[in-house]
Amino acid sequence: MSERRHWQTLQAPEETGEFREPLPADADGLVRLRTPGDPGPGPAPEDVSRRGFFGMMGLSAAAVTLAGCQRAPVTKLIPYLAKPEDVVPGNALFYASACAACPAQCGVLLRTRDGRPIKVEGNPEHPWSRGGLCPAGQASVLSLYDASRARGPTLAGVPVAWAALDKGVLQGLQSAATSGAKIYLVAPVVTGPTFESVLARFRATWPTAQVVRFDPTGERSALADASEALLGVRAVPRFHLDRARTIASFAADFLGTWLDPVAFARQYADGRRLPLSERPEHGEAHAAAGATVERTTAAHGKPAAFGRHWQLEPAMSLTGSNADRREIVAPSELVPALAALVRRLARKSSHPDRAALSKAAEMPEPSLAAGVLDRLALELQAAAPQALVLTGVADPGAQALALAANLLLGAEGTTFEPGAGTAVPAPTATFDALLSDVEARRAGAVLFLGTNPVYAHPEGARLGVALREVPLVASTNDRADETGALVGFLAPDHGPAESWGDASPGAGLLTVRQPALRPLFQTRSAIESLQAWSRVPAGRLSAVEAVRERLRADVFPKAAATGEGFEAFWERTLQAGFVRVPGEVLPSAVRPAALAPLLAGSATVRGELELWLHPSHALLDGRGANNGWLQELPDPITKVTWDNVACVSPSRARQLGWTDGQLVELTAGGRKITVPVVVQPGTHPRVVAVALGYGRTAAGAVGNGIGADAYPLAEVKAGRVRFARPVEVRAAGGSRALALSQVQSSLEGRPMVREATLTAFLANPAAGNPEEEPLESAWGEHPVPGPKWGLAVDLSACTGCGACVIGCQAENNIPVVGADEVRRNRDMSWIRIDRYYAGDPEAPEVLHQPVMCQHCANAPCETVCPVLATVHSADGLNQQVYNRCVGTRYCANNCPPKVRRFNWFDYQHDDPISRLVLNPDVVVRSRGVMEKCSLCVQRIQEGRATARRDGKPLADGAVATACQQSCPSRALVFGDLNDPKSKVATLARDARSYHMLAELNVRPNVSYLTRIKNPGETT
């Protein structure tokens, strides 16, 4: 086992000897007494009476009696008067569609019950996302039932009929065209083929119309501009991380928010899979089961697929936390470091343009540690062409340097394909031109097509003021957001689950979006609105006909099977959710002369302190601000919820005397915001890192006023938004309590997370994971003659993204409690992802560990429950019987991993719209009961019922828990531990497998596989 000490907060590593710092209230809300001489919060033992003690433990008479005696609210069931043919009450229907939570547009399955979507799941057949889904995608079902959505079209905030709105918009467009005033459409940087065809029809109707492509984070537009200039292809290249033996990422958070994190997470995990290696004591049983074992020993050498990952970045990101080697680089050093890497790669490259690319990349050497870039270049060259260089800097020059590095490595066609990625339409006008013409009153009409630049642009406030003078301003945004509130005509779009459309995540692949329910409100598809404003006859406005028309004309001739008619092709496409289109990869041609002009002005000015703005892991660019699930999802690094913070390094915090929660004022370009500080290990000493997406003023009831809007601090330079610049920081006075989801600061020396290096693993597959000693039990064994359900978690595959947390929340009707309750440690999530540090606080390594109910065979919670509310099932599950529970919370106090949650309130579900998201398969719990992970017992029962109906045994993999199903990297595996051939049983016997807190002899059904990292000893 590793001798390294893991810690979670900065106080822990500074202690000497054993960790003994007092803890605040547990996650279940239990108050801890102070120890003698401890000045911390909470009463001392001598100050607590017997009555006070039982009051703190939740044992007041009222709590005990009322918690178990509340009646559930009475509802009435109304049967179908005319039941649809394809609906069986109680059975789920799935609709294959495309996600719209971010521009990646993953393939999804919309799970519906009785005509309403209750869960969004990844489409396992989709060739790119492959069944995974990010937290934003999982939470999109809650956004569907958002009560803050617009209920219908409005004119100056007053409801109007669609016909009246269309008439007013057409009159405004005609007036602008007649007077020669400019018409602007502000569209997303990536939409879909059908939307683009409708947009082209609009421009044909109004020839003076100009299209501005709005990209709030700038990543896609910068990469497309670089690819077009350097390679002749205006697209985001398709990257293959699973083919890369060495990855060098310069601030590209590809596992968190950059481009396509779902696809990248699966590729990344696939590139680091380890073969099975059983302990000797398991060999005979495994052989008897007829399974094959692939053993890994030193003689077999390094696993062929295991890669090496370098991350160079200013502040700790989710991707950086997973890196094998991480270098902390100031924002002003990122572009020079990339240029220096290109020059080093050019020296030994065989690429015909190596000299021209090296000359164009001339820049001063960055001030990095000696030999870092030399070592990186050598490793990349040794792995070439199975090497990949990425950058998340939203600048065409930086992106061009990364593309040049890949060209010099000969990686084209292996780890990246320039013409196989997402095509990015070229804008016909810039945002600067739009702003200039609006302010000069040269614009006669501005249409916002699902974009919100008044919020998500540094000059949004200027635009908002100037829009008041434009004769026609219309928006298809789904609510009166910061931009939609300023328009005259609001033509709200459907939600993604209510609309038809399509998406093209890359060349040769088309994903079709289809609705799973009728629109909840009087909304209309943006496709239909654009068609109406293009003077398309009323009978041809239908969005589904627009999608069918494009497929019939452009896709069907290329993708249909021999002899297949269009209707059969259409049905097949809808059933799969996508269709492959051959022959769409665009050719590329290197233009080395384009690199130097792209680099002009790319460098960031160095400052005493440098600002680093990045998308929020949960809210992204702010589009998810009104989603309570996302607001309450802990940041994977800081563990902060319901706020954005200024992350600073421990050394800088000590120098300035700052502590967590202290308010500071950030000033850049004459604009100021106030945010609380978080002292974040792994941050560059000159960097202040702040997440975007907060500070909304018109997001809705949930998101308004949460955090600070950091967009105004970004710099607009040469028509492009720069998210890094010098910043001034000063103490603002006061502090704000942070809503942290991880408050336990000490591991008490227990190895709850285990790790080993690749070198150690090759010598011994059980490295870092000693054999667990058999312990005698005071209790008899629980006989489990049938299936014994269990879960295995591969810590080498888990990235800590939090998709499992949101997937569990959606599946199990887990309530949102709000920032104040999180501060009281009363969050209700059934899964938490613990984040551990190891090493130097200035540059630590990070490990992530999902923790849910361990379903212990010797469950300590069961022995202390006075009313048998927590009991063992016949198939090995630790069950919680809600209508028995009286809320003593003894079980939570006796739970070693602290995964039980006490329901403090009757969370309101009286809104007729928002309560539609509730899963009818899972009871909504009442106040005063304990709840916890059930390993999705409702899915187990559904799988059993299906197997019985089909007359077949329940196959391995037929049941997937919500956390397993949502995991992009496939780090979780669920199944029957009593079936020796099952995947979960095989993983449980692996040499890397261990149990959390095994020394307590609780015998959990959840096992973990030791995290293996590749720090470079074998490279």
N, C-alpha and C positions, 0 to 999 in steps of 0.2 A: 504494500500500500504506500502511496505517496506520503512523504514526511512533511510536505508543505502544509502550512496552516492556511485555511481558507477563512475569509472574513467578509463581512457585509457592509460595515460602516467604518469610517475612519477612526473611531474610538477603539475598535477592537484590536488592531495590530499594535497600538501603542501600549497596550497593557502588558505586564510581565506575568510570567507563570500562567496559570489557568485563567480562562475567561470567566470573570465573576461580576460583570457589570449588571446592575439591576435592569429589569425589563419593564416596559410599560404594560398596559393591559394587553392580554392575549388577543388574537384575532377574533375570538368569540366574545370579547368584551368583558372577561373576568378581570376584576381589579386585584392587583398584587399588593400585599402588605409590604411596607418598608422594613428592611432589616435594621437592627440596632445600629445607630450611627450613620445611617444612610439619609442624606438630605433630599433625596429625590421625591417625586410626586407620590401621593397616596399616604394614608394614615399609618402610623406606627402600631405594632401589635398591642402595646399597652394602652393605646387610646381607643381601642375598639371594644364595644360591649358585645355580649352574646347576641343581642337583638341586631346590633349593627352589622355583626359578622354575617348572620344569616340574610340580612338585607342585601349586603354586597354580593352574596352568592346566589341571589335570585330566589330565595326561599321564603319570601313573605307569603302570608296566607292568601292574599289576593292573587299573587302571581301563580301560585300553585293551583288554586281552584279555578280561576277564570280562564287560564291558558288552555286547559283541557276541556272546558265546557262550552266554548263558543260554537255556535251553529254556523255552518256555511251559509252564504247568502242564497236565497231561494231564486231559482230561475225556472222558466217554463220552456219546454221543448215543443217546437212546432214542426210536424212532419212535412215532407215534400208533398205538395199537391200534385205536381207532375214531375217525377224524378227524372233527371237526365239519364240517358242510357249508359253513359260511361262513368257514372258516379255510384259507388257502393258506400253507403254511410259507414264511417269508421275506417275505410281503406284510403290510403294516400294515393294521390296521382302525382306524377312527375312530368314537368315540362322542361325540355332542353332549351336553353336560352343562352344569352350573353350577359355577363356582368357589366354594370355601368358605374361601379363605385369608383373606378379610376380609369385612366386611358388604356390600361393593359387589356381590358375587355376579355377576361378569362371565360372559358366555357363553364356554365353552371346548370344545375338541375333545380328547378323551383318545386319544392315539395308542398303540395296543397292538400288540405283536408276540407271536404264539403264546400269546395269552391273558393277557398281563401288560402293564399300562400302562408305557411307558418315557418318555413325554413329554407334557406338558400344553401345548397351544397355544391361542391365541385363536380363537374362532369368527368368521371374517370376515363371516358372514351376520347375526350378532347386531346388532340395530339400535342398541345403545348402546355396547358395548365395541368392536365393529367390527373384531375380529381382533387387537386388542392384548392384552397381559397384563403385569401388573406383576411385579417380581422375586419377591414372595411367591407369586403364582399359579404362576409358572414352577417354583418350588422345591417346590410342594406334592406333586409326584410323589415326591420324596425322603422327605417326611413319611409318605407311604403305607407305605413300607418301613422305618419307624422301629422299630428293635428295642426301644425303650423303651415302646412302646404296650402297654397291658394285653392279656393273652392270653385273658381270659375273665372272667366274673363272680366277685367275691370277697365274702366276709363277714369283716370285720375282717382283711383281708389274706390269708385262706385261700380257695383256690378252692372254689366251690360250683356246683351245677347251676342252670340258669336257673329251673327250677320251684321250687327251694328259695328262691332269691332273691325271686321274685315272691311266694311265700307269706309270707316275712318282711316284705316291704314292705307288702303288703296288711294284714297283722295290725297293723303299726305305724300305718298310716293309719286303720284302723278304731278302734284304741285312742285315737288323738288326737281323732277325730270324736266318739267316745262320751264322752270326758272333757271335751270343750269346749276342748281345747288348740288352738292355731292351727296351720294347715298353710301352709307357705310354699313357693313354687316360685320359684327364681331363674333367670330365662331371659334369653337375649340380647335386646338392644334391637330387633334385626331378625332374623326367622327366615324363614318362608315361609308361604304360605296354608294348605298342608296341615298343617304343624306347628301353626299357630294354631287350626285346626279341631279337631285332636286335643287341644290344650290346653284349648279350650272344653269338650270332652267330659269331660275330667278334672275341670274345675271343676263341671260339672253333676253328676258322680258324688259329688264331695266339695264341697258348697256353701260350706264355710267356708274353702276354699283361697284364698290371696292370691298374686298374681303380682308379683314384683319384677323390673323390667327393668334389667339390669345393662349399663352402658355404660362400659367402662374409660377411654375418653378423653373421654367426655361430649359429643362433638360432635353426634351425631345427636339425642340426647335434648334438648339445649339448643335446637337448631334446631327440633325438632318442638314443644317447649313454646312457643317464640316464635311460630311459625306458627299454632298453635292459638289462642293468646291474641289475636294481632293480626289474623289473617286468617281465623280460624274453620276452619282445615284442619290436622288433626294429621298432618303429613307433612313430609318433607324436600323442599323445592321442587326442581323440575328446572331446572338452570341450563344456559344455552346460551352458552358462551364464544365459539363461532365466529360468533355474531351480534353480538358486542360490539365496537364500535370502540374503546372505552376501558374498561379493567378496573381497578378499585381494590380491592386486597386488603389487608385489615388482619389480617396474621398468619395468613391461610388458605393453607396449603401444598398447594394444589390439584393441583400437579404431583407431589407427593411422597406424602403420607399422608392428605390431607383428603377425606373423603367418597368420591369416585369418581375417583381420579387417572388411571385408564386412559382413561375416557371424556373427562375434562377435557384430558388431554394431546393426544388426537386433535383435539378441538375447538380447543384453543389453537393447535396447529400449522396447522389448516385456516384459522384466522382470520389467519394470518400468511404464507400461501403467496405466493410471488413468481412472476410470469410468466416464462417463458423468454426469454432475451435472448442470442442467439449473438454471438460475436465475428465481425467481418466475414470473417476468413479461412475460417470454417466455413460461410458462407452458401451458396456454390455447391454444396458437397457435400450439404448438408442439403436444398436445393431439389431436387437430382437424385434424392434418395431419396424424394421425393414427400411429405415431411412439412411441416407448417405450423409457422411460427415466429411467436410473439407477441412483438413487440419492445417493450421498455420504454425510453422516452426521457423527457426533461423535458417534452416536449410532451404526452405521454400523461398526465402527472400521477401522483398517488399511486395505487398499486394499490388497488382497491376493498376488498380483503379484509384488508389489513394493519392490525393493531390497535395499540393503545398500552396498555402495562401498567404501572401503579403498584403498588409493594409497600411497605407500611409495617409493619415488624416489629422485634422486639427483637434477634434473632440471625439470622445468615445461614441461610436455608432453601434447599432446591432450587428452590422457586418464586421466592424472592427473587433467586437467582443468575441467573434468566432474565429478570428485569424490565427494562423500558426505563428506569424511574426508580425508585430505591429510597431510602426514607427510614428512618432508624434511630430507632425509637420505643420508649421504655421500656414494660414491661408496664402500669405504673400510668397511662400516658398513652393507651393504646389506646381504652378506652371513652370518655374525654373527647374524643379526636380524632374518633371516630365521631359523637358527639353534636354536636360543632362542625360537622362536615360536613353533618349533617342540617339544622342551622339555616341554613347557607349555601344549601343546595339549596332549602329552603322559600321563600327570598326571591323566587326567580324561577320557582317551580313553579306550574303551573296546576291541581294536584291539589286537589280540594275540601276535603281535610282538612289542607292544608299548615299552617294556623295552629295547629291542635290538635297536630300532630306536632312542630312547632317548639317550642311551649311545653313539651310533655312532655320534650323533649330538652335542657332547660336544665341546664347544668353549667358549672363553671369552665372557661375556655379552657385547652387544653393548652399546654405549653411547647415548641412546635415552632418550627422556623425560620420567620421572618416570611414570610408570603405563600404557604407551602406548601399549606395547606388552601384558600386562595382560588384558587390556580392549579388545584388538583385539582378544585374545584367547577366552575370555568369549563370545564375540559376535559370533565367528565362532562356538563354541560348542553349543550355544543356537540355532543356525540355522541348525546344522548338522542333517541329511546328506545333506541338501540343502545349502551347503557351498562350497567355491572354493578358492584355493590358487594358484596363478600364479606368475611366475617370468620371467623377460626378460633378466636376466643375461646369457650371452652366455657361460656358464660353466656347464659341466655335474654334478658337485657337487651341485651347486645351484639348478639346475633343479631337481636333486634327492631329495633335501630337500623339494621342493614344492610338489613333488609326495608323499613323506612320510607324509607331513602334510595332504594331501587329504585322504590318507589311514587311518590316525588316526581319521579323521572326519567321516569315513564311507561313503565317497562321491563316491566311485567307483560304477559305474552303475547308478548314479544319475546325478552328475554334471560333471563327467569325465569318459570316457571309454577307457582304455589303448589300447585295441585291435581293436577299431573301427575307428581310425584316419588314417592319411596318412602314408603308409609304406615308410620307408627310406632305400634304398639299402645300404648294408654295403660296404665300400671301401675295396679294396684289397691292397692299398698302401696309404701312407700319403703324404701330400704336402712336408713335410721335406725330405722324401725319394726321391721324385721327384727332389727337388732342389739339394740334395746331389749328386744324380746320374748324373744330367745334368752338374753340375759343375765339377764332376770328369770324365766326358766324358764316362760314362758307359751307357748312354742312346743313342740308335740308332734311335729312332723315338718318337716324342711327338705329339699327336693329341689333339687339343683343340675343344671340342664339345659345342660351344655356351657359352664359359666361357672366362673371361678376367682377369686372375690373375695378369698379369703384372701391371694392374691398381689397382685392388681391393684386394690387399694383401700387408701387410707391407714389405714383402721381394720381391715384384714384380720387383723392379729395378734390384736386383741380378739375378732373373730368366731371365729377358730380356737380360742381358749381356751374361749369360751362354748359352742361346738358340742359339747364333750365331755359336756355335761349334757342334750343333747336326746335323747329316746328313739329317734327315727328320723332318721337322716341318710343320704341316698342321693345318688349322683351318676351322671350319664351321661357324664362326661368320658372321653376316650379313654385316660387313664392315671391313675395315682395321683399326680397333681400336688399342689401345695400345698393345694388344697381336697380333692381326691380321696383324699389320704392320710389325711384326718381323718374320713372317712365310715365308717359301718358297712357299707353296701351299695354296692359299685361295680359299676355296670351299664354297661360300656364301649360306647360308640357305635361304629358302623362308621366307617371313613374315608370322605371324600366320594366317592372313586372306587369305593367298595363299596356305596353306598347309594342308595335312591330318595328323592326329595324334590322340592321346587320352590322357586322364589324369585320375588319380584315386585319388580324393581329400580325400577319406576315404574308409574304408572297406564297401563293398556292394554297391558302386556307381562308375560307369564308365561314364566319360564325353567324348564325341567324338568331335574332331575338324575336321571341314570340310571347304574347301575353298569357298570363295564367289566371287572370280574372278580368272582369269588366272594370272600367275606370271607377274609382270610388267617388270622384267628384266630377264636376262639369269641365273637365280639362280636355285638351286636344293635342294630338301628336304634333311635335314641331315640324315634322315632315308635311303634315296636312296644312299647317299654318303657312309654311313657305309656299306650298302649291297654291293655296288660296290667294296669296299675295303675288303670285306669278300669273294670275288670271286663268288658272286651270279651271275648266268647267266643274261645277259642283259635283257632278256625278263621277268625277275621276279623282277626287281628293284622297281617297282611301289610302292609308299608309300601307296596308297589306298588299294592295294592288301595285303600289310603287315598288315594294320589295319583290313581288312576283314578276313584275315587268322587267326589272333589272336582271333577275336570275334567268328569266326566259331568254333574254337577249344576249347576255354576256357570259353566263356561267353554264347554263344547260348544254350548249353546243360543245363545250370543252370537257365537262365532268360527267355527263350522262353515260350510263352503261349502254352497251350495244342493244338496240331495239327498245330501249326504255322510253316511255312517253313522259311528257312534262309533268302530268299529275302524279305519276308514280315517283318521279324524281323529286318533286316537291314534298310529297309525303315522307320519302326516305330522308330528305334533308332536315325536315322538322323533327323527325323521330330521333335522329342522331344529334341534331343541334349544330351541325357543321357539315361542310362539304369540301373535299380537296379539289383544287383547280390546277391541273398540270400546266406547265409551260409558262409560269408567270414570273420566274426569277429574272431580275434585270441585270444585264451585263455591266461591269464596272471597268474603269480605265484610270490608272494612276496619273495624277497631274501634280508633280512635285512642286512646280512653280507657284501653286496656290497656297502652300504652307506659310510662306513668309508674310503675305498680306493678311492672312487670318490671325497671325500672331501679333500684329501691330496693335498695341493697346491692350493685350491680354493680361499683362502683369498686374497684380494687385499691389497697391501702395502699402509699404510696411509701416506699422504704427506701434507705439508703445503698448497699446492694446488693440487687438483686431477682432472685429465682429464676424461671427460665423453663423449665418442664418440657414436653417435647414427645415425641410418639411416635417411636420409632426408625424410620428409613427402611426398614430391612430387617426387623426383628423386630416392628414395629408396637407393639402393646401388650404384647408378650412371648410371643405365641402361637407365634412361629417360633423360639424360643430353642434348641430342640434340633435345628435344621436346620443342618448344617455349611455348606451353600452360602450360606445367609443370614448366618451368623456371619462368613464369610470375604468377603462382599461389602463392598467399601470404602464407608464413608459418602461420599455424593457431594460433600460439602463438606470435611470434615476428613481424609478418606481413611484413617480409623482402622478397623481390623477387630478383632473379638474383644474389644471393650471399649466402655464408655461413658465419656465424659470431661466435664469441666467446661470449657466454652468461655468464655473471657474476652477482652476487647478488648486490642489491643496496648498502649494507653495505660495501662490498669489493670494489666496484667502488668508494665510497666516500673515503675509506681508501687509495686507490692508486691514486685517482684523475683522474679516467677514465671517459670518456663521450661517448655517442653513436657515432660510426663512427671512433673513434680513433684507429689507427693501433697498434696491439700488436704482439709480436713474441712469439710463443709457442715452447718450446723445450722439447723433451722427447726421451730418448735413443739416444741422440746425433743427432737427426733429428729435423728440424725446419720448421715451416710454419708461414706465416704472414696473419692475418685476422683482420677485424674490430671488435670492441667491440659493444655489445648490452647489456645495463643494463636491465636485465630481472628479474622482480619480481618473487619470488617463487623458485629461485636458491639457493642451499646450499652455505653458505659463503666460503667454501673451494673448490668449484667446478668451473671448466671452461668447459662448454658444447659446443661441436662443431658437426655439422652435417656432415655425410659422403656423398659421391656422387658427390662432386664438384671437381674442379681442373683437369678436363679432358683435355688431350692434343690431342686426336685423336677420339673424339666423333663425330665431324662434324662441319659444319660452325656455327651452333647455340651454341653448348655447349662448344666449345674449349675455354679455358682460363677463364671460369666463376668460380670465387671462388678459394678456395685452397683445394688441395688434402690432407685430414687428415689421410688417411690409413697408411702412413709411421710412424705416431705417435703411432699407436697401438703396443702392445707388443706380441711377440711370445714366449710362455712359455710352456714347455713340449708338444710341437707340436700343441698347440692350441692358437688361436689369442685372446688376452685380450684387450677389448676396454676401460678399465679403468686402470689408472696408475698415479703415481705422475708426475707433470708437472711443468716446470719453465716458468714463464711469465714475460716479460719486455716490456716496451713501445718501439715500433719500430720507432717512429717519423712519423709525418704526420697523415692524416685522409682520410677517403673515404666517400663520401656522400652515404647514404644508399637509395636503391630504395624501399621505404616504401609505402604500399598501404593504410595505415590508418594513416592519419596525423592530423585529428581533435582531439584535446586534451581535449575538454570541452563539457559536455552535457548541460551546462547552467541550471542545476537543473531539466531537463525534464526527466520524467520516461519512456524513450524509451524502456528499458528492465525492466521487472518486475519479481519478485521472491517471493517465500514464502517457509516456511518449511513444512514438512509433517504434523507436529503436528498442525500447524495453519490451514492447508488445511482440516484436519479431523474435526476441530471445525467449519470451515467456508470455503466452497469450493471456495468462492470468495476472500480468503485471499490474501493480497498483490495486489488486483486488484479492487479498488472501482468502483462503477457504474459510467459510463460516463454520465455527465449531458447533457440533450438535449439542443442544442444551436440553436438559430434562424439563418436563412441563408438569406443573401441579394440576393441570386440567386434562381430562381425557380428550382423545382426538375426536374431531367432528367427522363422522363418516360421510363421505361424499361419493356414493356409488355411481352417480351419473356424471354429467358435465360439472366441471369445477372451473368457474369463470375467472380469468385473470388477465392481467395487462403487463406488457413489457415495454419499457421506454429506453430507446437507444440514445444515450447522451451524446454520442458522436454525431448523430443525425439531427438532434433537436437544436434549433437555432435560437429559441427563446422568443419567437415572433408573437405569440399570444393568440394565434388563430384558434387553438384549442379552448382558450378561455371564453371567447365569444361564441364558438360553436356550442359549448356546454351551456352558456347562458341562454342562447336561443332555444335549445332543445328542452331545457328543464325549467323554463319560466322563472329564472332567477331575477329578482327585482333589482332595480337601480336604487341605491340608497342616498346618493348625494355626497357632496364634499364634506359636510359637517359630520356625517356618520362615519365616513372613511377615516376622518381625523380621530374619531373615537374608537377606531379599530373594529367597526361593525360592518365592514364590507361583507357581502353575501356570496361572493364567487366560490363555486365548488372546486375550482382548480386555481392554484396560484403557481407562478413561475418564480422560484427563488433564484436570485442572482448572487453569485459568490465571487469574491476577488481573491487573488493570490499574488504575492510578491510585493514589489515597490508600489506604494500608493500613488506615486507620480506617474508610473507606467505599469499598471497591474495587468495580469491576465484575468479573464472573466470566464466563468462557467455558469450555465443555466440548467435548472432542474425543475421540471413540472412535478407538482405535488398534489395529489388528490387523495381521497380516502383509500387506504391501503388494503381494505377488506381483510383484516387480520383473522387468521384462524383462531388465535388466542386473543381475541379483541378485548383490550382493557375497558373499553366503553361498555361492553355488555355486562361485565361483572358488577358495575356500580349503579346501573339504572334501576331505580326502585319500582318501576312500573312495567318493566320488560318492553320498553319502547324501541330498544335496539337489540336485535336478535340475529341469529345466524340462520340462513336459508339452507335448504337441502342441496343447493348447488354452489355452496361456498361463499355466498354474498353476505356481507354485513348489512342487514336491512334496517331501515328507520321507519317505524310505524307511527305515522304522524298523529293519528287520532288517539293514541295511547299517551303520547308525550305530554308531560305537565311542565316542562321547562325548568327542571332543577339545574341543568347544565353540569351535572356531575360527569357526564360522558365527555363533555368538552374539556373539562379539567383533567380527565384521565386519558385523553387522546395524545399519544406521543408526537405524531406529526402535526398536530393542531390544524385539522382540516374540517372540523365541525363548525357549523354556523348557527347562531341563535337568532331567530327571527324576532326582532324587537317590535315591529310595527305591523299593522294591517296596511300593506302597501296598496294604494288606490288602483283599482282597475275598473273604475266606473265610466271612463271615457269610451263611448261606443265605437270609436275608430281605433284608438291605440290598443284596446284589449283584443282586437282581432288577431294580434300577433301571438297570443297564447296558444301553446300546444295542448290540444285536448287530451293527449295521451298521458299528460303529467299533471297531477293535482296542483292547484295553487295553494300554497301553504298559508295557514293563519298565524296570527301573532302568538308568540309564546312557545313555539316548538323549535326543536333542533332539526337541522337538515344538513345533507351532505351528498357527496357523489354516490350514485346507486349503480355505477357501471352501466347506465342506460338500460335498466331492467325492462323498460317498456319496449325497447328494441329487441331484447332477448325474447320476450314473449311473442312479439310480432314475428320474429324469425321462426320460432317454434311452430306457431300457428300456420305459417306458410308451408313449412316442411310437412306438417301433418296433412294439410290440404292436398299437397302434391304427392303424398305417399312416399316421401324420400327422407332419409336421415338428414339432420341438420349438418350441412357441410362446413368445413373449416373456412372461415372468412365470410360466411353468409350473414353474420351479424357484425356490425361495426359500430362502436360507440361514437358519439358525436365528436369527441376529441380526436379519435383516430381518423374519422372520416374527413375532418377538416384540415388535418395536418399537411401542409404542403410538402414537407420533407419525408413523410412517412416514418416518423420517429416512433410512433406508437403502434403497437400490435395487440389485438384483443382476440381471445379465443379460449378454448377448453384446455386447461392444464392437465386434465386426465387423459387427453388424447396424445400419446407420445409422438404422433406424426404431425400434430398441429404446429403452426409456425410459432405461436406463443410458447408452447412447451419446449420447442427446440431452442428458442432464445433464452428461456429460463434455465436451460442446462448449459448455456454457453459459458466459456471460461471467464468472460467479462461480466457475467451476471452476478448481481448481489442484491440484498434486501436492505432497505433503509432501517436503521436502528435494529439490526438483527440481534445485537447483544441483549435486547429486551425480551427476546423469545416470543414476540407477538406473531410471528409467522405470517407475514403478509402475502396476499395473492398478487401484489404488484412488485415487479422486479425491475431493476435498472441495469444497464450495460455501461461499464466504465467508459468515460470520455477518453478518446485517443487523439492526441495532437501531434503534429509533425513539425517540431521546432527546427529541424534541419540537420540533425546529426548524421543522417544517412544520405544527405544530398551531396 
